[in-house]
Amino acid sequence: MELYRLLQQQGFGSRKECRKLVEYGLVEVNGEVAEDYRQAYQLDDIDELVVDGEPWQLQSGPIYVMLHKPDGYETSHKPMHHPSVYTLLPWQFGNLDISAVGRLDVDTTGLLLLTNDGQFVHALSSPKRHVPKCYEVTLKHPATPELVKHLLAGVFLKDDNEKIAADQVEVVDEITIRMTITQGKYHQVKRMVAAAGNRVMDLHRLTVGELSLGELDEGQWRYLSAAELASFGFAPKG
């Protein structure tokens, strides 16, 4: 594949923009400045790619990443009032159709998965998969046994005709619970807690399936490993 086409495939812009990157001497391949944007390469030929001084990990298939979402970011490509979570990712991802797997509210923090694999998004978003998601919930009022009982037994959400229940509820301290759900309804945790007679003050997603944030700092991201993909029944493509 010609170098400028390879750069386009990696998200560095249009073909014209990628040709200019090479012409301006901003592309290094295996430690040497590339001089011919028509030079042909296979991905396996490239051990190191540096563009405008920044190393780039070559993508040979769909991208799967985990982000530790901070407070005050919208899970949207067209945010209305706050910055987008996508600004926390490499700008090249914006040219590679990266999207979030579900959404976290602007004031909700924690684990957010993003990918450009539509099949992965559909599978993890499908209610048939019952992917568990655990949240740490800070409450306005104390976490009473009655609250836990209601959440586990099920509550009616507005405009729903059947009860929806938490899969697990653990009391952490007087005003903090950990709540696991397998559905993905709009503002579900907040609405369930309200229906059970309390109010969510802070919400943080700890896990999705078997994945947890681990040592990932707020605002930081990383690629998912093959083992982590396999935990959802997926294998890396490409």
N, C-alpha and C positions, 0 to 999 in steps of 0.2 A: 504494500500500500504506500502511495506517495506520502511524504512527510506531512504536507499541509492537510491532506485528507485525514491522516491519522490524528493530527492535532484537533481537527474539527470533531472527529469521533470522540475525542476525550473531553470535549466541552469548551474549547478555547475560542470559540466564535465561528463566524462564517468562513468560507473558504478564502475569501479575500483577506479577512483579518488574520487568518492563520498564515497565509503567504507573507504578509507584512511582518509578522513576528519573526519569521526566518530571515527575511531580507534585512531586518534591522539588527540581526545578530543576537536575538534574544532567546534562541533555542539551543540548548546543549544536549547532545545525545552521547551517552557513554563517555562523558567528560570532555567532548570536543564540540566547539561551536559549529552548528549545522550551516552550510553555505548554500545548499541547493534544496529548495522546497519540494522539488520533484524527486528527490532521492527516495528510493523505495526501501521500506523496512517492514519486517514482520514484528509483531509484538515480542516474540521470543528473542529477537535480535537486540532488544533494548533492555539493558540492565539498569540504566539511570536516565531519566528525562528531567531536565531543568528548564523551566520557562520563566523568563524575566527574573532570574535569580531564585526562584522557588522550586524545590523538588516536587515532582508529581508522581503519585502512585498510579501506574497504568491500570486502566479498567478494561477487562476483557469480557465482561458480561454485566448483568444487572448489579446495581449497587444496593447494599443493605447496611444501614447505619443506625446507631443508637445515639440519642441526644439527651443530655440532662437539661431539660427545659427550665429556664429561670422564670420568675414572676415578671409580668409586664410584657410578655411577648405573645402575639397572636399566631395561631396555627393557621396561617392563610398566606397565599401568594399575593393577595391584594388587601393588606391590612387597612383598617379604617382609622384607628386611634392610637395604635401602638406599633412598635417595630415587629417585623415578621421573624418567626423562628428560622426562616431560611437564610436570614442575614448572618446567622451563627455558623453556617456551613460554607465550604469553599464556593466562590462565585461560579466556578465551572459547573457545579451541580445544577445551577439554574438553567443551563443549556442541555441538561440531561434528563429533564422531566422528573426530578425527584419530588415525591409527595409524601405526606405523613400518613401513617396507618391509623386512621381515626384522628381525633383532635383532643387537645387539652385546652381548657378555658384559659383566657389571658392571665387569670390570677391563680391558676393551678400549675404546680411545678412537678418535676420528676421525669420519669422515663418515657421517651417518645421515640417510636420507631419510624424510619423513613426509608423509602425505596423508590426505584423506577420500574419495579416488577409488578405489573398490575395483578397477576395471579396471586402473588404474595399478599397484596393489599386486600384482595377479595377474600382470600382464605382466612386471614386473621380477623377480618371485619365481619365475617359471616356468623350469625347467631348459632348456626348448626355446629360450628367448631367448638363452642363453649371454652374459649381461651380465657383462663382466669387472669384477672387484673387486681392487684392488691394496692389499696390506698391507705395512707396515714391521714386520719381525719381529726382536725382540731375543732372542737365543739364550743359553742357559746355557753351551754349549760352542762352540768355534770353528766357523765355517761352512766346512767342508771341501769339496773337490771331490766327494767321495763323497756328501755330503749333498745337494748340488745335483743330482747325477746321479740319485739315488734319487727326489727330488721330481719331477723332470722325466720320469723313466721311469714313475713311478707306484708307489704303495704300497697295501698292503691295510689297510683300516681294520677294526676289530673288527666282526664281524657282517655285513661286506660280502663278496660273492663275486667282485668284480672290482676291479682296481686303479683308483685314482683319482690323476690326475696334475695337477701345476701347469702352467699355460700358459706362465708365464715365471718365472724365478728370477734375480735380480741380486744379487751380493755387494756390499754397501756398505762394510763394514769387517769386522774379524775376527769379530765376534759379531752382525752385523746383515745381514739380507737383505731384499730387496723381492720379494714373491711375489704373482703374479697368478693368480687362479682364476676359473672361470666357473660353478662349481656353488655350492650353498648348503647343504651338509650341516651338521649340528649340530657345533659346535666344530671345524669342518673343518681350519682351519690348524693349530690346536694338535695335533689328532690326527694329521695328516699328518707334522708335524715329529717327533712322538713316534715314529711308526711308522718314520721314517727314522733314528732313533737319537739324537735331540737333544731339547731341551725349550724351549718358549716361555716367556720371562720377562716380556716386554711385547709388546703387539700394538696397532697403530695402523692404522686404515683410511685410506688416502690418497685413493683415487678409487673412484667407481662409474661405469662407462661412461666418458664423456668428462668427467664432473664431478670437480672437485677442490675442496678447502676454500679455496684461495687465501688471502686475508688474514683469513678468518673466525676470530676468536679462540675459544679453548676456552670452551664454555658458551654461545656466541652462536648465533643462527639468522638465516636470511634466506629470503625467497621465491625460488623458482626463476624464471628468466626464460623467456619464450616460446621463445627459442633453445635453452635448456637442455632444456626439455620436448621440443622438436623433435628433439634428439639421440637421444631414446628412441623417436621415432616418434609423439609425442603433440602435440596442439595444445591450447592453453588452451580451456576450456569456459566458457560463460556470457557 
